[in-house]
């Protein structure tokens, strides 16, 4: 279950059945598609609101803020670890609205506490309005149930094909709003409530008592009415349950469990937003640095976003293969067993040829949809990268010998053989120059016309393949396959040479070569002259030597770096380029067309850390988090890393930096990896823990607590003018090598790391 809530009370809500579903809709039928970026809120946008009207007074307010949007005397919006709260003062009353999610059930718990701060009795009418919206063109209705003390809206999910009936017959097509206090009146029909006035001044609220309207195919809504008297200095509390259900019996069970089993509802409501043993931030990583805002994000919010991706797979039943593998790369730090399961599931859907499907089917009813029906060529790249993190964390090399099937035959081969086949597939999917075919896209989905004829190639995929080969070579070496490792390294060098021969132009790497033989992503292009990803991954693969690295870093700084972060490409395209594709049709600075695309920026940060550019890498990470200097311009609280911030900084500076508001992003896994393995420098390796923190030069101290292999490591990092190289002390004893060996589960280790004072040179 996923809710995105803003301070005004507007809510986007989804939950998983066989696939992502809704129970609170817009005013018109909505297409089922992926989450849309930068969506504006409108008058009938789904939300949860409370109209308040004092008896014998004409004034009407709504809280938290919309739809009336009247000026309130005091307003506070706060986001806690397990709830969202509003605290509002107006007209002698203090209101506290609280939203929590159930740990297991798909249900929202809303509570409204009202405190009379005056010396007079307050008589008020409270009208909770929870939008339901247009549910179905086939069948929709809503009415009040006195037995359940709430409004029940029902529908039938539209379908045309006979077979879809059997897929959908068990859908949760009911939406309910229940209250724990007696209802004085209600309205279940949007038009009857709103009238001709609009939601900012509903016609039904011209009178105290609602007309008890039902919806019989009209657009449903859930509006309840409580008449309340509050004595001086006293308070009252109203609780509500809102969510989907399969049938009335489901709703009855919710009512019994949350409202009836205890006299005090709050004592029974075990609402705890994704707080589980495998996810809790303090159990995995806690940091204390000179940047408390960064600490809060890393300690509280980043692991939640990582966990969301790994646990619910971006609210889809067929996540893109690259997304599924990378999301579980991040999940490995929180729940390595889940990562192991994900890797096995993905490989069991591999084809015997070694190719991976474009999406991973998570349940028997899932099918490949949308973008997963378009062939992409990068999915095999991510297998060794995920496996590397899992093995570093768990030292579970037995996994390599576990036998699993393929999607298209009954043969069962070991994980090692599956990975070998994927590597062979990558190596074979190259042209006579040794460059990787792109077909209808690589990591960059909308680059769909570079290789549509089967000729075009991708420089990024080429260096990514070389890097993947090098990672697999490392795993082979660590698992006793030295000869195989040498062959892989030789092949990676061959690919790197091809990229340098054909794609190194004008001081940076071109993005690729089209079906027509045109090299693009060079200074000859007026738009899209430089792309970030080929530069980052050339640093990872070893294609870029020190001379080329300095040149490409200068090119990135001159063309891509902005106050809002590093852009994915520049300049942004302003018209269709038919041998590149859909990316060039996206609005300039949006998504892949030159935004600060944080996933690509995270790749860049990771590549910088591998080359010890610690300051530059940290700046890339830090810029992804809104702060007091830019939070209003970005329009987002520092609670998650968005998919992108608007780019085209030099073309459209007036809108640059705006958040996409999209929480689905591959950024989080790589961000968490950068923080744990590079910034904190605590990286697993064959059962040991390597210690090599990479602090930015303006930090002189850092404290870290990290869980690894069921042990706890407390690390203090300090800069010391008397040391010229890193010194690592374990329990006050200087280590000969910077790693902890023979780690014992349940034991607590004390690390002290002294590092030299540095000036900004290579570490910029």
C-alpha positions, 0 to 999 in steps of 0.5 A: 500500500502506498500513499503520497500525501501533501499538506493541503490534504490531497492524497494519491493512494494505491495498493496491490491486488494482482496489480496496482489498484485504487480505491479513491479515484479522480472525477473521470475514469483514469487510464491505468499507467505508471505514475505521472511526474509533476502532477498538479493538484486540482479542485477534484483531486482525490483527498481526505478533508474535514469541513468545519462549521460552527453552529449559528455561524456562516463561516466555513473552513476545511482542514487540513487546508483544501478545498475551502483554502481559507486563512487559518490562524495556525498551521503545522504539517509534520511527517513522523516515522510512522504517521503524518500529522497536522496541527491547526488552530482556528476560532478558539479550537485546536485540531490535530489530524493524524494519518497512519497505515496498517502494518498488514491490512490495506486500510488508512486510519485517520483520527481527528482530535478537537480541543476547545481552548476557550471558556465557552461550550463550542457547538460545531458540525464536522463533515469528513469528506473522503473522495471516492470518485469515478469508479467504473463505467459499468457499475458504481453506487454508494450508500450508508450502512447503519450497521457499519456506521459508514458509507460503502461504495461498490463497483465492478471493474470494467472489462470487455474480454470474457477471460478478464471476468475470471481475473477480476472477480475477486478484486476489491471493488468496494471502498468504505469510510467508517467512523467510530462515532455516531453519524448524524447525517451523510451524503454518498453522492458527489453532485448532491453534495457539491451542487453548483457551488464547487467543493470550496463552498458545497451547496449541501453545507448551506444547511446543518443536516445533510440530505442522506443522498445515495449514489445510484450510478452517479459519482460516489463520495463519502461525506459523514456528519457529526454534531459535536459539543465540546465543553471548555478546555475539553477535547473529543476525538473521531476515528475513521477507517478508509480503504478497499474491500472485497465484500461487506464481510471484509468491511465488518472484519475491519470494523471489529478489529480496529473499532470494537475489540478495545474500548480505546481504538488507539490501543488496538491500532497497531499501525506502523508504516513499514517498520519491520525488523528487516527494515528499521534504519537503526538496525542497519546504519546510523550516522552522525556527521557535521550535517544533521539534515543529511544524517536525518535523511540517511538514518530515517528516510533513505532506508524506507525508500530502499525498502519500499522498492525492494518490498513492493516492487514499485507497485507493479506485478511485472517490474522491469528486469533492470529495476527489479535487480537494482532495487534488490541490490539496495534491499540486500543491505536491509534484507539479504534473504529477500535479495537472494529470493529475487535473484533466483526468481529473476534467473528462473525467468531467464531464457536458455540463450542467456537473454533476460526478459524485459520484465520479471513476473511476480505472480502467476496472473502477471503479464508483461505490460507497457514498456516491458513489451519493448525489447531492451538490451541491458538487462543481463548487465545487472546480474553480476552487479546484484550478485556482487553486493549479495556475496559481499554482504553474505559470503554465500558462495554456495548460491553459485552452485544452486540449480534453477530452471529456465523460462523456456526449457526444463533444464536446471543449471547452476546460478554460475551457469546462468550468469555465464550464459548471460555474459556470453549473451552480452559478449555476442550481442555486439557488432563487428567493431566490438560495440554493443547493439542497442536495439530499441533501448538500453538503460535509457528506455526512450532511446528507442530509434538508435538501433531499431534496424538492428545496427545501432550501438550504445557506448554506454552499454558497451562500457557497462558490459565491460564493467559487468565482465570485470565484476563477474571476473572478481566473483570468479576469482573469489570462488576459485575460477582464476582462469575464467577470470583472466578470460573475462578481464581480457574480453572487457579490455577488448570492449573498452578498446573498441569504445575508445577507438570509436566513441572517444571524441572531443574529450568525452565519450559519445553516446552511440552510433545510430543505424545510419552510422551517425555518431551522436553525443559529440560537440558536432551536435547542437543538442544532446552533445554530451551524455553523463552515463557513458562518462560514469561507466567508462570510469567504472569499466576502466576504459577511461585512463587518467588522461581521459578521466580528467578530460571527461570530468572537465567536460561534465563540469562545463556542460552538465553540472548545475546548482540542482545537480548533474544533468543527464545530457545537455543541451536538452533536445527541443525537437524530434531527432528520428535516429535517436527517438522518443527521448528527444520528444520529451519536454526539455529538462524533463526526465531523460531529456536533460533533467537532473536524473538522479539515477544517472547522478547516483551512477556518477557518484559511485564512479567518483568514489571508486576513483577517490573523488570524495568531495565531488561524489559527496556533492552529487549525493548531497545535492539530491536532498532538498534543503532550506536554500531550495526546498520551496523552489524544488517543491518537495520535503527532504523525505525521499529522492525523486526520480528527477529534478528539472534540468535544462538549466541554461535553457529554462532556468526559471523552472530548473530544479523542480521535483518530479515528485516521483518516488519510483527510482533506481537512485535509492539503491545506488545512493545507499550503496554509496553511503554504506560502502564509500562514504562510511567505507564499511564494505563486506568482502568474503566474510570480512569487513573492509574499512575505508571511509571517504569523508568529504574534506570539510568534515573532520569527524563522523560516527557510524553504527553498522550491522554486518553479518549479525554483528554491530560495528561502532566506528569513530572517524577523525582527521588527525594532522599527525597521520599521513595515511589511514590508520584503523584501530579495532578495540584500541589495537592498530590493524595491519590491514584495514579490515575486520576478520573472523567476525562473530555474530552478536558481537559488538566491535569498536573501530577508530579510524584516523585519516589525514587532513586533506586539501581540495585537489584530487578529492574535489 
